[in-house]
Amino acid sequence: MKSPVVKRSIVIAGHKTSVSLEEAFWKGLKEIANGRDLTLSDVVASIDTDRHSGNLSSAIRLFVLDYYRGLRSEQHSTKNGARDTSSPRVAALQAD
């Protein structure tokens, strides 16, 4: 059986590294980068700089999860007339 986790290579600040991500997280990361008009390398470099612990693959998963949670929360809050920026990552993403 093939693993759902795929190892991918990416260049961050001129250095090649690899991350192991499920296809859904990779697709989400690409969507975020495209939506911000940035390269994948730029987004991953930002995630790498901001992470405090754990490995880069985990940091990317959390970043993608926070992004989509923030969108969902924003959609819910917009329906109720308010914006939720309780998560610092979500607030930063919404500011972009």
Phi and psi restraints in degrees (range 20) as a CNS / XPLOR table:
assign (resid 1 and name C) (resid 2 and name N)
       (resid 2 and name CA) (resid 2 and name C) 1.0 -78.6 20.0 2
assign (resid 2 and name N) (resid 2 and name CA)
       (resid 2 and name C) (resid 3 and name N) 1.0 138.5 20.0 2
assign (resid 2 and name C) (resid 3 and name N)
       (resid 3 and name CA) (resid 3 and name C) 1.0 -71.7 20.0 2
assign (resid 3 and name N) (resid 3 and name CA)
       (resid 3 and name C) (resid 4 and name N) 1.0 141.2 20.0 2
assign (resid 3 and name C) (resid 4 and name N)
       (resid 4 and name CA) (resid 4 and name C) 1.0 -75.5 20.0 2
assign (resid 4 and name N) (resid 4 and name CA)
       (resid 4 and name C) (resid 5 and name N) 1.0 -9.1 20.0 2
assign (resid 4 and name C) (resid 5 and name N)
       (resid 5 and name CA) (resid 5 and name C) 1.0 -95.7 20.0 2
assign (resid 5 and name N) (resid 5 and name CA)
       (resid 5 and name C) (resid 6 and name N) 1.0 128.3 20.0 2
assign (resid 5 and name C) (resid 6 and name N)
       (resid 6 and name CA) (resid 6 and name C) 1.0 -117.1 20.0 2
assign (resid 6 and name N) (resid 6 and name CA)
       (resid 6 and name C) (resid 7 and name N) 1.0 133.3 20.0 2
assign (resid 6 and name C) (resid 7 and name N)
       (resid 7 and name CA) (resid 7 and name C) 1.0 -84.7 20.0 2
assign (resid 7 and name N) (resid 7 and name CA)
       (resid 7 and name C) (resid 8 and name N) 1.0 128.2 20.0 2
assign (resid 7 and name C) (resid 8 and name N)
       (resid 8 and name CA) (resid 8 and name C) 1.0 -127.4 20.0 2
assign (resid 8 and name N) (resid 8 and name CA)
       (resid 8 and name C) (resid 9 and name N) 1.0 145.0 20.0 2
assign (resid 8 and name C) (resid 9 and name N)
       (resid 9 and name CA) (resid 9 and name C) 1.0 -97.4 20.0 2
assign (resid 9 and name N) (resid 9 and name CA)
       (resid 9 and name C) (resid 10 and name N) 1.0 143.5 20.0 2
assign (resid 9 and name C) (resid 10 and name N)
       (resid 10 and name CA) (resid 10 and name C) 1.0 -149.1 20.0 2
assign (resid 10 and name N) (resid 10 and name CA)
       (resid 10 and name C) (resid 11 and name N) 1.0 148.8 20.0 2
assign (resid 10 and name C) (resid 11 and name N)
       (resid 11 and name CA) (resid 11 and name C) 1.0 -101.0 20.0 2
assign (resid 11 and name N) (resid 11 and name CA)
       (resid 11 and name C) (resid 12 and name N) 1.0 125.3 20.0 2
assign (resid 11 and name C) (resid 12 and name N)
       (resid 12 and name CA) (resid 12 and name C) 1.0 -123.3 20.0 2
assign (resid 12 and name N) (resid 12 and name CA)
       (resid 12 and name C) (resid 13 and name N) 1.0 120.3 20.0 2
assign (resid 12 and name C) (resid 13 and name N)
       (resid 13 and name CA) (resid 13 and name C) 1.0 50.6 20.0 2
assign (resid 13 and name N) (resid 13 and name CA)
       (resid 13 and name C) (resid 14 and name N) 1.0 42.8 20.0 2
assign (resid 13 and name C) (resid 14 and name N)
       (resid 14 and name CA) (resid 14 and name C) 1.0 81.2 20.0 2
assign (resid 14 and name N) (resid 14 and name CA)
       (resid 14 and name C) (resid 15 and name N) 1.0 0.6 20.0 2
assign (resid 14 and name C) (resid 15 and name N)
       (resid 15 and name CA) (resid 15 and name C) 1.0 -115.6 20.0 2
assign (resid 15 and name N) (resid 15 and name CA)
       (resid 15 and name C) (resid 16 and name N) 1.0 131.4 20.0 2
assign (resid 15 and name C) (resid 16 and name N)
       (resid 16 and name CA) (resid 16 and name C) 1.0 -81.2 20.0 2
assign (resid 16 and name N) (resid 16 and name CA)
       (resid 16 and name C) (resid 17 and name N) 1.0 133.4 20.0 2
assign (resid 16 and name C) (resid 17 and name N)
       (resid 17 and name CA) (resid 17 and name C) 1.0 -140.5 20.0 2
assign (resid 17 and name N) (resid 17 and name CA)
       (resid 17 and name C) (resid 18 and name N) 1.0 170.4 20.0 2
assign (resid 17 and name C) (resid 18 and name N)
       (resid 18 and name CA) (resid 18 and name C) 1.0 -127.0 20.0 2
assign (resid 18 and name N) (resid 18 and name CA)
       (resid 18 and name C) (resid 19 and name N) 1.0 149.9 20.0 2
assign (resid 18 and name C) (resid 19 and name N)
       (resid 19 and name CA) (resid 19 and name C) 1.0 -131.1 20.0 2
assign (resid 19 and name N) (resid 19 and name CA)
       (resid 19 and name C) (resid 20 and name N) 1.0 148.5 20.0 2
assign (resid 19 and name C) (resid 20 and name N)
       (resid 20 and name CA) (resid 20 and name C) 1.0 -111.1 20.0 2
assign (resid 20 and name N) (resid 20 and name CA)
       (resid 20 and name C) (resid 21 and name N) 1.0 113.9 20.0 2
assign (resid 20 and name C) (resid 21 and name N)
       (resid 21 and name CA) (resid 21 and name C) 1.0 -137.4 20.0 2
assign (resid 21 and name N) (resid 21 and name CA)
       (resid 21 and name C) (resid 22 and name N) 1.0 148.7 20.0 2
assign (resid 21 and name C) (resid 22 and name N)
       (resid 22 and name CA) (resid 22 and name C) 1.0 -70.2 20.0 2
assign (resid 22 and name N) (resid 22 and name CA)
       (resid 22 and name C) (resid 23 and name N) 1.0 154.7 20.0 2
assign (resid 22 and name C) (resid 23 and name N)
       (resid 23 and name CA) (resid 23 and name C) 1.0 -57.3 20.0 2
assign (resid 23 and name N) (resid 23 and name CA)
       (resid 23 and name C) (resid 24 and name N) 1.0 -39.0 20.0 2
assign (resid 23 and name C) (resid 24 and name N)
       (resid 24 and name CA) (resid 24 and name C) 1.0 -62.0 20.0 2
assign (resid 24 and name N) (resid 24 and name CA)
       (resid 24 and name C) (resid 25 and name N) 1.0 -40.1 20.0 2
assign (resid 24 and name C) (resid 25 and name N)
       (resid 25 and name CA) (resid 25 and name C) 1.0 -70.7 20.0 2
assign (resid 25 and name N) (resid 25 and name CA)
       (resid 25 and name C) (resid 26 and name N) 1.0 -39.2 20.0 2
assign (resid 25 and name C) (resid 26 and name N)
       (resid 26 and name CA) (resid 26 and name C) 1.0 -63.0 20.0 2
assign (resid 26 and name N) (resid 26 and name CA)
       (resid 26 and name C) (resid 27 and name N) 1.0 -44.4 20.0 2
assign (resid 26 and name C) (resid 27 and name N)
       (resid 27 and name CA) (resid 27 and name C) 1.0 -62.8 20.0 2
assign (resid 27 and name N) (resid 27 and name CA)
       (resid 27 and name C) (resid 28 and name N) 1.0 -43.5 20.0 2
assign (resid 27 and name C) (resid 28 and name N)
       (resid 28 and name CA) (resid 28 and name C) 1.0 -62.3 20.0 2
assign (resid 28 and name N) (resid 28 and name CA)
       (resid 28 and name C) (resid 29 and name N) 1.0 -41.3 20.0 2
assign (resid 28 and name C) (resid 29 and name N)
       (resid 29 and name CA) (resid 29 and name C) 1.0 -62.1 20.0 2
assign (resid 29 and name N) (resid 29 and name CA)
       (resid 29 and name C) (resid 30 and name N) 1.0 -42.9 20.0 2
assign (resid 29 and name C) (resid 30 and name N)
       (resid 30 and name CA) (resid 30 and name C) 1.0 -63.9 20.0 2
assign (resid 30 and name N) (resid 30 and name CA)
       (resid 30 and name C) (resid 31 and name N) 1.0 -39.8 20.0 2
assign (resid 30 and name C) (resid 31 and name N)
       (resid 31 and name CA) (resid 31 and name C) 1.0 -63.7 20.0 2
assign (resid 31 and name N) (resid 31 and name CA)
       (resid 31 and name C) (resid 32 and name N) 1.0 -41.9 20.0 2
assign (resid 31 and name C) (resid 32 and name N)
       (resid 32 and name CA) (resid 32 and name C) 1.0 -63.2 20.0 2
assign (resid 32 and name N) (resid 32 and name CA)
       (resid 32 and name C) (resid 33 and name N) 1.0 -46.8 20.0 2
assign (resid 32 and name C) (resid 33 and name N)
       (resid 33 and name CA) (resid 33 and name C) 1.0 -60.4 20.0 2
assign (resid 33 and name N) (resid 33 and name CA)
       (resid 33 and name C) (resid 34 and name N) 1.0 -47.0 20.0 2
assign (resid 33 and name C) (resid 34 and name N)
       (resid 34 and name CA) (resid 34 and name C) 1.0 -61.7 20.0 2
assign (resid 34 and name N) (resid 34 and name CA)
       (resid 34 and name C) (resid 35 and name N) 1.0 -41.8 20.0 2
assign (resid 34 and name C) (resid 35 and name N)
       (resid 35 and name CA) (resid 35 and name C) 1.0 -64.4 20.0 2
assign (resid 35 and name N) (resid 35 and name CA)
       (resid 35 and name C) (resid 36 and name N) 1.0 -27.4 20.0 2
assign (resid 35 and name C) (resid 36 and name N)
       (resid 36 and name CA) (resid 36 and name C) 1.0 -95.7 20.0 2
assign (resid 36 and name N) (resid 36 and name CA)
       (resid 36 and name C) (resid 37 and name N) 1.0 -1.2 20.0 2
assign (resid 36 and name C) (resid 37 and name N)
       (resid 37 and name CA) (resid 37 and name C) 1.0 59.6 20.0 2
assign (resid 37 and name N) (resid 37 and name CA)
       (resid 37 and name C) (resid 38 and name N) 1.0 42.3 20.0 2
assign (resid 37 and name C) (resid 38 and name N)
       (resid 38 and name CA) (resid 38 and name C) 1.0 -122.1 20.0 2
assign (resid 38 and name N) (resid 38 and name CA)
       (resid 38 and name C) (resid 39 and name N) 1.0 162.5 20.0 2
assign (resid 38 and name C) (resid 39 and name N)
       (resid 39 and name CA) (resid 39 and name C) 1.0 -80.7 20.0 2
assign (resid 39 and name N) (resid 39 and name CA)
       (resid 39 and name C) (resid 40 and name N) 1.0 159.2 20.0 2
assign (resid 39 and name C) (resid 40 and name N)
       (resid 40 and name CA) (resid 40 and name C) 1.0 -58.4 20.0 2
assign (resid 40 and name N) (resid 40 and name CA)
       (resid 40 and name C) (resid 41 and name N) 1.0 -41.1 20.0 2
assign (resid 40 and name C) (resid 41 and name N)
       (resid 41 and name CA) (resid 41 and name C) 1.0 -59.8 20.0 2
assign (resid 41 and name N) (resid 41 and name CA)
       (resid 41 and name C) (resid 42 and name N) 1.0 -40.0 20.0 2
assign (resid 41 and name C) (resid 42 and name N)
       (resid 42 and name CA) (resid 42 and name C) 1.0 -63.9 20.0 2
assign (resid 42 and name N) (resid 42 and name CA)
       (resid 42 and name C) (resid 43 and name N) 1.0 -44.6 20.0 2
assign (resid 42 and name C) (resid 43 and name N)
       (resid 43 and name CA) (resid 43 and name C) 1.0 -65.9 20.0 2
assign (resid 43 and name N) (resid 43 and name CA)
       (resid 43 and name C) (resid 44 and name N) 1.0 -44.9 20.0 2
assign (resid 43 and name C) (resid 44 and name N)
       (resid 44 and name CA) (resid 44 and name C) 1.0 -66.0 20.0 2
assign (resid 44 and name N) (resid 44 and name CA)
       (resid 44 and name C) (resid 45 and name N) 1.0 -37.3 20.0 2
assign (resid 44 and name C) (resid 45 and name N)
       (resid 45 and name CA) (resid 45 and name C) 1.0 -61.6 20.0 2
assign (resid 45 and name N) (resid 45 and name CA)
       (resid 45 and name C) (resid 46 and name N) 1.0 -40.5 20.0 2
assign (resid 45 and name C) (resid 46 and name N)
       (resid 46 and name CA) (resid 46 and name C) 1.0 -64.8 20.0 2
assign (resid 46 and name N) (resid 46 and name CA)
       (resid 46 and name C) (resid 47 and name N) 1.0 -43.1 20.0 2
assign (resid 46 and name C) (resid 47 and name N)
       (resid 47 and name CA) (resid 47 and name C) 1.0 -61.8 20.0 2
assign (resid 47 and name N) (resid 47 and name CA)
       (resid 47 and name C) (resid 48 and name N) 1.0 -44.2 20.0 2
assign (resid 47 and name C) (resid 48 and name N)
       (resid 48 and name CA) (resid 48 and name C) 1.0 -61.4 20.0 2
assign (resid 48 and name N) (resid 48 and name CA)
       (resid 48 and name C) (resid 49 and name N) 1.0 -41.8 20.0 2
assign (resid 48 and name C) (resid 49 and name N)
       (resid 49 and name CA) (resid 49 and name C) 1.0 -65.9 20.0 2
assign (resid 49 and name N) (resid 49 and name CA)
       (resid 49 and name C) (resid 50 and name N) 1.0 -38.1 20.0 2
assign (resid 49 and name C) (resid 50 and name N)
       (resid 50 and name CA) (resid 50 and name C) 1.0 -84.3 20.0 2
assign (resid 50 and name N) (resid 50 and name CA)
       (resid 50 and name C) (resid 51 and name N) 1.0 -13.3 20.0 2
assign (resid 50 and name C) (resid 51 and name N)
       (resid 51 and name CA) (resid 51 and name C) 1.0 -74.9 20.0 2
assign (resid 51 and name N) (resid 51 and name CA)
       (resid 51 and name C) (resid 52 and name N) 1.0 145.3 20.0 2
assign (resid 51 and name C) (resid 52 and name N)
       (resid 52 and name CA) (resid 52 and name C) 1.0 -106.7 20.0 2
assign (resid 52 and name N) (resid 52 and name CA)
       (resid 52 and name C) (resid 53 and name N) 1.0 -24.6 20.0 2
assign (resid 52 and name C) (resid 53 and name N)
       (resid 53 and name CA) (resid 53 and name C) 1.0 -160.7 20.0 2
assign (resid 53 and name N) (resid 53 and name CA)
       (resid 53 and name C) (resid 54 and name N) 1.0 172.8 20.0 2
assign (resid 53 and name C) (resid 54 and name N)
       (resid 54 and name CA) (resid 54 and name C) 1.0 80.9 20.0 2
assign (resid 54 and name N) (resid 54 and name CA)
       (resid 54 and name C) (resid 55 and name N) 1.0 173.7 20.0 2
assign (resid 54 and name C) (resid 55 and name N)
       (resid 55 and name CA) (resid 55 and name C) 1.0 -88.8 20.0 2
assign (resid 55 and name N) (resid 55 and name CA)
       (resid 55 and name C) (resid 56 and name N) 1.0 167.8 20.0 2
assign (resid 55 and name C) (resid 56 and name N)
       (resid 56 and name CA) (resid 56 and name C) 1.0 -63.9 20.0 2
assign (resid 56 and name N) (resid 56 and name CA)
       (resid 56 and name C) (resid 57 and name N) 1.0 -39.7 20.0 2
assign (resid 56 and name C) (resid 57 and name N)
       (resid 57 and name CA) (resid 57 and name C) 1.0 -59.4 20.0 2
assign (resid 57 and name N) (resid 57 and name CA)
       (resid 57 and name C) (resid 58 and name N) 1.0 -43.9 20.0 2
assign (resid 57 and name C) (resid 58 and name N)
       (resid 58 and name CA) (resid 58 and name C) 1.0 -64.8 20.0 2
assign (resid 58 and name N) (resid 58 and name CA)
       (resid 58 and name C) (resid 59 and name N) 1.0 -41.1 20.0 2
assign (resid 58 and name C) (resid 59 and name N)
       (resid 59 and name CA) (resid 59 and name C) 1.0 -62.1 20.0 2
assign (resid 59 and name N) (resid 59 and name CA)
       (resid 59 and name C) (resid 60 and name N) 1.0 -38.3 20.0 2
assign (resid 59 and name C) (resid 60 and name N)
       (resid 60 and name CA) (resid 60 and name C) 1.0 -66.2 20.0 2
assign (resid 60 and name N) (resid 60 and name CA)
       (resid 60 and name C) (resid 61 and name N) 1.0 -44.3 20.0 2
assign (resid 60 and name C) (resid 61 and name N)
       (resid 61 and name CA) (resid 61 and name C) 1.0 -58.1 20.0 2
assign (resid 61 and name N) (resid 61 and name CA)
       (resid 61 and name C) (resid 62 and name N) 1.0 -45.6 20.0 2
assign (resid 61 and name C) (resid 62 and name N)
       (resid 62 and name CA) (resid 62 and name C) 1.0 -64.8 20.0 2
assign (resid 62 and name N) (resid 62 and name CA)
       (resid 62 and name C) (resid 63 and name N) 1.0 -38.6 20.0 2
assign (resid 62 and name C) (resid 63 and name N)
       (resid 63 and name CA) (resid 63 and name C) 1.0 -61.7 20.0 2
assign (resid 63 and name N) (resid 63 and name CA)
       (resid 63 and name C) (resid 64 and name N) 1.0 -48.1 20.0 2
assign (resid 63 and name C) (resid 64 and name N)
       (resid 64 and name CA) (resid 64 and name C) 1.0 -64.3 20.0 2
assign (resid 64 and name N) (resid 64 and name CA)
       (resid 64 and name C) (resid 65 and name N) 1.0 -43.9 20.0 2
assign (resid 64 and name C) (resid 65 and name N)
       (resid 65 and name CA) (resid 65 and name C) 1.0 -59.9 20.0 2
assign (resid 65 and name N) (resid 65 and name CA)
       (resid 65 and name C) (resid 66 and name N) 1.0 -48.0 20.0 2
assign (resid 65 and name C) (resid 66 and name N)
       (resid 66 and name CA) (resid 66 and name C) 1.0 -60.7 20.0 2
assign (resid 66 and name N) (resid 66 and name CA)
       (resid 66 and name C) (resid 67 and name N) 1.0 -40.5 20.0 2
assign (resid 66 and name C) (resid 67 and name N)
       (resid 67 and name CA) (resid 67 and name C) 1.0 -59.9 20.0 2
assign (resid 67 and name N) (resid 67 and name CA)
       (resid 67 and name C) (resid 68 and name N) 1.0 -51.4 20.0 2
assign (resid 67 and name C) (resid 68 and name N)
       (resid 68 and name CA) (resid 68 and name C) 1.0 -72.4 20.0 2
assign (resid 68 and name N) (resid 68 and name CA)
       (resid 68 and name C) (resid 69 and name N) 1.0 -31.4 20.0 2
assign (resid 68 and name C) (resid 69 and name N)
       (resid 69 and name CA) (resid 69 and name C) 1.0 -63.5 20.0 2
assign (resid 69 and name N) (resid 69 and name CA)
       (resid 69 and name C) (resid 70 and name N) 1.0 -41.0 20.0 2
assign (resid 69 and name C) (resid 70 and name N)
       (resid 70 and name CA) (resid 70 and name C) 1.0 -62.6 20.0 2
assign (resid 70 and name N) (resid 70 and name CA)
       (resid 70 and name C) (resid 71 and name N) 1.0 -41.9 20.0 2
assign (resid 70 and name C) (resid 71 and name N)
       (resid 71 and name CA) (resid 71 and name C) 1.0 -62.8 20.0 2
assign (resid 71 and name N) (resid 71 and name CA)
       (resid 71 and name C) (resid 72 and name N) 1.0 -43.1 20.0 2
assign (resid 71 and name C) (resid 72 and name N)
       (resid 72 and name CA) (resid 72 and name C) 1.0 -64.4 20.0 2
assign (resid 72 and name N) (resid 72 and name CA)
       (resid 72 and name C) (resid 73 and name N) 1.0 -43.7 20.0 2
assign (resid 72 and name C) (resid 73 and name N)
       (resid 73 and name CA) (resid 73 and name C) 1.0 -64.0 20.0 2
assign (resid 73 and name N) (resid 73 and name CA)
       (resid 73 and name C) (resid 74 and name N) 1.0 -40.3 20.0 2
assign (resid 73 and name C) (resid 74 and name N)
       (resid 74 and name CA) (resid 74 and name C) 1.0 -64.2 20.0 2
assign (resid 74 and name N) (resid 74 and name CA)
       (resid 74 and name C) (resid 75 and name N) 1.0 -42.1 20.0 2
assign (resid 74 and name C) (resid 75 and name N)
       (resid 75 and name CA) (resid 75 and name C) 1.0 -63.2 20.0 2
assign (resid 75 and name N) (resid 75 and name CA)
       (resid 75 and name C) (resid 76 and name N) 1.0 -42.6 20.0 2
assign (resid 75 and name C) (resid 76 and name N)
       (resid 76 and name CA) (resid 76 and name C) 1.0 -65.1 20.0 2
assign (resid 76 and name N) (resid 76 and name CA)
       (resid 76 and name C) (resid 77 and name N) 1.0 -43.9 20.0 2
assign (resid 76 and name C) (resid 77 and name N)
       (resid 77 and name CA) (resid 77 and name C) 1.0 -67.7 20.0 2
assign (resid 77 and name N) (resid 77 and name CA)
       (resid 77 and name C) (resid 78 and name N) 1.0 -36.1 20.0 2
assign (resid 77 and name C) (resid 78 and name N)
       (resid 78 and name CA) (resid 78 and name C) 1.0 -63.0 20.0 2
assign (resid 78 and name N) (resid 78 and name CA)
       (resid 78 and name C) (resid 79 and name N) 1.0 -37.4 20.0 2
assign (resid 78 and name C) (resid 79 and name N)
       (resid 79 and name CA) (resid 79 and name C) 1.0 -62.9 20.0 2
assign (resid 79 and name N) (resid 79 and name CA)
       (resid 79 and name C) (resid 80 and name N) 1.0 -32.5 20.0 2
assign (resid 79 and name C) (resid 80 and name N)
       (resid 80 and name CA) (resid 80 and name C) 1.0 -95.9 20.0 2
assign (resid 80 and name N) (resid 80 and name CA)
       (resid 80 and name C) (resid 81 and name N) 1.0 1.4 20.0 2
assign (resid 80 and name C) (resid 81 and name N)
       (resid 81 and name CA) (resid 81 and name C) 1.0 87.6 20.0 2
assign (resid 81 and name N) (resid 81 and name CA)
       (resid 81 and name C) (resid 82 and name N) 1.0 14.1 20.0 2
assign (resid 81 and name C) (resid 82 and name N)
       (resid 82 and name CA) (resid 82 and name C) 1.0 -141.9 20.0 2
assign (resid 82 and name N) (resid 82 and name CA)
       (resid 82 and name C) (resid 83 and name N) 1.0 159.2 20.0 2
assign (resid 82 and name C) (resid 83 and name N)
       (resid 83 and name CA) (resid 83 and name C) 1.0 -110.9 20.0 2
assign (resid 83 and name N) (resid 83 and name CA)
       (resid 83 and name C) (resid 84 and name N) 1.0 136.0 20.0 2
assign (resid 83 and name C) (resid 84 and name N)
       (resid 84 and name CA) (resid 84 and name C) 1.0 -100.9 20.0 2
assign (resid 84 and name N) (resid 84 and name CA)
       (resid 84 and name C) (resid 85 and name N) 1.0 114.3 20.0 2
assign (resid 84 and name C) (resid 85 and name N)
       (resid 85 and name CA) (resid 85 and name C) 1.0 -120.5 20.0 2
assign (resid 85 and name N) (resid 85 and name CA)
       (resid 85 and name C) (resid 86 and name N) 1.0 37.3 20.0 2
assign (resid 85 and name C) (resid 86 and name N)
       (resid 86 and name CA) (resid 86 and name C) 1.0 -66.4 20.0 2
assign (resid 86 and name N) (resid 86 and name CA)
       (resid 86 and name C) (resid 87 and name N) 1.0 -30.3 20.0 2
assign (resid 86 and name C) (resid 87 and name N)
       (resid 87 and name CA) (resid 87 and name C) 1.0 -86.6 20.0 2
assign (resid 87 and name N) (resid 87 and name CA)
       (resid 87 and name C) (resid 88 and name N) 1.0 127.4 20.0 2
assign (resid 87 and name C) (resid 88 and name N)
       (resid 88 and name CA) (resid 88 and name C) 1.0 -58.2 20.0 2
assign (resid 88 and name N) (resid 88 and name CA)
       (resid 88 and name C) (resid 89 and name N) 1.0 -37.3 20.0 2
assign (resid 88 and name C) (resid 89 and name N)
       (resid 89 and name CA) (resid 89 and name C) 1.0 -67.3 20.0 2
assign (resid 89 and name N) (resid 89 and name CA)
       (resid 89 and name C) (resid 90 and name N) 1.0 -40.6 20.0 2
assign (resid 89 and name C) (resid 90 and name N)
       (resid 90 and name CA) (resid 90 and name C) 1.0 -66.0 20.0 2
assign (resid 90 and name N) (resid 90 and name CA)
       (resid 90 and name C) (resid 91 and name N) 1.0 -42.5 20.0 2
assign (resid 90 and name C) (resid 91 and name N)
       (resid 91 and name CA) (resid 91 and name C) 1.0 -60.0 20.0 2
assign (resid 91 and name N) (resid 91 and name CA)
       (resid 91 and name C) (resid 92 and name N) 1.0 -42.5 20.0 2
assign (resid 91 and name C) (resid 92 and name N)
       (resid 92 and name CA) (resid 92 and name C) 1.0 -66.3 20.0 2
assign (resid 92 and name N) (resid 92 and name CA)
       (resid 92 and name C) (resid 93 and name N) 1.0 -40.6 20.0 2
assign (resid 92 and name C) (resid 93 and name N)
       (resid 93 and name CA) (resid 93 and name C) 1.0 -66.1 20.0 2
assign (resid 93 and name N) (resid 93 and name CA)
       (resid 93 and name C) (resid 94 and name N) 1.0 -39.7 20.0 2
assign (resid 93 and name C) (resid 94 and name N)
       (resid 94 and name CA) (resid 94 and name C) 1.0 -70.8 20.0 2
assign (resid 94 and name N) (resid 94 and name CA)
       (resid 94 and name C) (resid 95 and name N) 1.0 -25.0 20.0 2
assign (resid 94 and name C) (resid 95 and name N)
       (resid 95 and name CA) (resid 95 and name C) 1.0 -74.8 20.0 2
assign (resid 95 and name N) (resid 95 and name CA)
       (resid 95 and name C) (resid 96 and name N) 1.0 -24.0 20.0 2
